[in-house]
Protein backbone atom coordinates (compact mmCIF):
# COMPACT_ATOMS: atom_id res chain seq x y z
CA UNK A 1 0.00 0.00 0.00
CA UNK A 2 1.44 3.37 -1.01
CA UNK A 3 1.52 6.43 1.17
CA UNK A 4 -1.53 7.93 -0.57
CA UNK A 5 -3.56 4.75 -0.07
CA UNK A 6 -2.60 4.63 3.62
CA UNK A 7 -4.02 8.13 4.12
CA UNK A 8 -7.42 6.95 2.89
CA UNK A 9 -7.25 3.70 4.84
CA UNK A 10 -7.73 5.12 8.35
CA UNK A 11 -10.68 3.54 10.08
CA UNK A 12 -13.31 5.91 11.50
CA UNK A 13 -12.18 7.22 14.87
CA UNK A 14 -8.53 6.44 14.22
CA UNK A 15 -7.53 10.08 13.86
CA UNK A 16 -9.02 10.91 17.25
CA UNK A 17 -7.16 7.98 18.81
CA UNK A 18 -3.87 9.14 17.25
CA UNK A 19 -4.43 12.68 18.51
CA UNK A 20 -5.21 11.45 22.03
CA UNK A 21 -2.09 9.26 22.01
CA UNK A 22 0.04 12.16 20.77
CA UNK A 23 -1.31 14.48 23.48
CA UNK A 24 -0.73 11.82 26.15
CA UNK A 25 2.99 12.59 25.77
CA UNK A 26 2.74 16.36 26.26
CA UNK A 27 0.54 19.36 25.41
CA UNK A 28 1.01 20.49 21.81
CA UNK A 29 -0.39 22.97 19.34
CA UNK A 30 -2.22 21.61 16.30
CA UNK A 31 0.77 21.86 13.97
CA UNK A 32 2.88 20.00 16.53
CA UNK A 33 0.29 17.20 16.69
CA UNK A 34 0.32 16.85 12.89
CA UNK A 35 4.13 16.93 12.76
CA UNK A 36 4.49 14.29 15.48
CA UNK A 37 2.09 11.89 13.77
CA UNK A 38 3.83 12.42 10.42
CA UNK A 39 7.33 11.94 11.86
CA UNK A 40 6.55 8.89 14.00
CA UNK A 41 4.73 7.19 11.11
CA UNK A 42 7.68 7.79 8.77
CA UNK A 43 5.55 10.12 6.62
CA UNK A 44 2.87 7.48 6.01
CA UNK A 45 0.23 9.29 8.07
CA UNK A 46 -0.16 12.92 7.09
CA UNK A 47 -2.91 14.75 8.90
CA UNK A 48 -4.30 17.68 6.95
CA UNK A 49 -5.51 20.84 8.70
CA UNK A 50 -9.01 20.24 7.32
CA UNK A 51 -9.17 16.98 9.29
CA UNK A 52 -7.03 17.87 12.31
CA UNK A 53 -8.75 20.98 13.62
CA UNK A 54 -12.33 19.64 13.37
CA UNK A 55 -11.12 16.49 15.20
CA UNK A 56 -9.51 18.61 17.93
CA UNK A 57 -12.77 20.55 18.22
CA UNK A 58 -14.76 17.30 18.58
CA UNK A 59 -12.35 16.05 21.25
CA UNK A 60 -12.68 19.32 23.13
CA UNK A 61 -16.50 19.22 22.97
CA UNK A 62 -16.40 15.67 24.39
CA UNK A 63 -14.21 16.88 27.26
CA UNK A 64 -11.26 14.69 26.25
CA UNK A 65 -8.92 17.63 25.63
CA UNK A 66 -8.72 21.21 26.84
CA UNK A 67 -6.90 24.08 25.19
CA UNK A 68 -5.32 27.39 26.02
CA UNK A 69 -3.49 30.06 24.08
CA UNK A 70 0.27 30.26 24.56
CA UNK A 71 3.38 31.42 22.74
CA UNK A 72 5.23 28.88 20.59
CA UNK A 73 8.99 28.38 20.44
CA UNK A 74 8.87 30.63 17.32
CA UNK A 75 7.25 33.42 19.38
CA UNK A 76 3.81 33.00 17.77
CA UNK A 77 0.46 32.61 19.52
CA UNK A 78 -1.05 29.17 19.17
CA UNK A 79 -3.71 27.10 20.87
CA UNK A 80 -2.10 24.31 22.90
CA UNK A 81 -4.13 21.16 23.50
CA UNK A 82 -3.86 19.05 26.64
CA UNK A 83 -5.33 15.63 27.42
CA UNK A 84 -7.86 15.56 30.28
CA UNK A 85 -8.35 12.66 32.72
CA UNK A 86 -11.47 11.72 30.71
CA UNK A 87 -9.31 11.79 27.58
CA UNK A 88 -6.80 9.41 29.18
CA UNK A 89 -9.63 7.04 30.04
CA UNK A 90 -10.97 7.25 26.48
CA UNK A 91 -7.49 6.64 25.06
CA UNK A 92 -7.15 3.49 27.18
CA UNK A 93 -10.53 2.22 25.94
CA UNK A 94 -9.74 3.02 22.30
CA UNK A 95 -6.28 1.45 22.56
CA UNK A 96 -7.74 -1.79 23.94
CA UNK A 97 -10.35 -1.86 21.16
CA UNK A 98 -7.67 -1.17 18.54
CA UNK A 99 -5.46 -3.96 19.90
CA UNK A 100 -8.38 -6.43 19.68
CA UNK A 101 -9.11 -5.34 16.11
CA UNK A 102 -5.48 -5.67 14.98
CA UNK A 103 -5.20 -9.11 16.59
CA UNK A 104 -8.42 -10.26 14.86
CA UNK A 105 -7.22 -9.02 11.48
CA UNK A 106 -3.85 -10.72 12.02
CA UNK A 107 -5.61 -14.02 12.74
CA UNK A 108 -7.56 -13.76 9.47
CA UNK A 109 -4.52 -12.71 7.44
CA UNK A 110 -2.19 -15.30 8.97
CA UNK A 111 -4.25 -18.31 10.08
CA UNK A 112 -2.42 -20.92 12.14
NORNORVEN-V42583 format. One record per residue. RES is the residue in three letters. SS is DSSP state (~ for helix, > for strand, _ for the rest). OMEGA is omega in radians with two decimals (* if undefined). NEAR is the number of other C-alpha atoms within 12 Angstrom. Layout:
res = <RES RES>
ss = <SS SS>
omega = <OMEGA OMEGA>
near = <NEAR NEAR>
This chain:
res = <UNK UNK UNK UNK UNK UNK UNK UNK UNK UNK UNK UNK UNK UNK UNK UNK UNK UNK UNK UNK UNK UNK UNK UNK UNK UNK UNK UNK UNK UNK UNK UNK UNK UNK UNK UNK UNK UNK UNK UNK UNK UNK UNK UNK UNK UNK UNK UNK UNK UNK UNK UNK UNK UNK UNK UNK UNK UNK UNK UNK UNK UNK UNK UNK UNK UNK UNK UNK UNK UNK UNK UNK UNK UNK UNK UNK UNK UNK UNK UNK UNK UNK UNK UNK UNK UNK UNK UNK UNK UNK UNK UNK UNK UNK UNK UNK UNK UNK UNK UNK UNK UNK UNK UNK UNK UNK UNK UNK UNK UNK UNK UNK>
ss = <_ _ ~ ~ ~ ~ ~ ~ _ _ _ _ _ ~ ~ ~ ~ ~ ~ ~ ~ ~ ~ ~ ~ _ _ > > ~ ~ ~ ~ ~ ~ ~ ~ ~ ~ ~ _ _ _ _ _ _ _ _ ~ ~ ~ ~ ~ ~ ~ ~ ~ ~ ~ ~ ~ _ _ _ > > > > > > > _ _ _ _ _ > > > > > > > _ ~ ~ ~ ~ ~ ~ ~ ~ ~ ~ ~ ~ ~ ~ ~ ~ ~ ~ ~ ~ ~ ~ ~ ~ ~ _ _ _>
omega = <3.13 -3.12 3.14 3.13 -3.13 -3.14 -3.12 -3.01 -3.13 3.07 3.10 -3.14 -3.10 -3.14 3.13 3.12 3.13 3.10 3.12 3.14 3.13 -3.12 3.09 3.12 -3.09 3.04 3.13 2.96 -3.05 -3.14 3.12 3.09 -3.13 -3.14 -3.13 -3.13 3.13 -3.09 -3.09 3.14 -3.09 3.09 3.11 -3.13 3.12 -3.08 3.14 3.13 -3.11 3.07 -3.03 -3.01 3.01 3.11 3.10 3.10 3.12 -3.14 3.13 3.13 3.12 3.13 -3.11 3.02 2.98 3.13 3.05 3.12 3.10 3.13 -3.14 3.08 3.09 3.10 3.06 3.07 3.11 3.09 3.11 -3.11 -3.10 3.10 3.08 3.04 3.09 3.09 3.09 3.11 3.11 3.11 3.13 3.14 -3.13 3.11 3.12 3.12 3.11 3.14 3.09 -3.14 3.13 3.13 3.13 3.10 3.12 3.14 3.11 -3.09 -3.09 -3.12 -3.10 *>
near = <9 11 16 14 12 17 21 18 17 21 15 13 21 26 32 36 34 36 47 43 32 34 34 26 17 19 29 34 34 34 26 27 37 33 24 27 30 22 16 17 18 13 18 23 28 30 34 20 18 14 21 28 24 18 30 39 23 21 32 25 16 18 22 31 38 27 24 19 17 17 14 18 11 8 8 12 14 20 24 27 35 32 34 25 18 21 33 25 20 27 31 20 17 24 22 15 17 21 15 14 16 16 15 14 13 13 12 11 10 10 9 6>
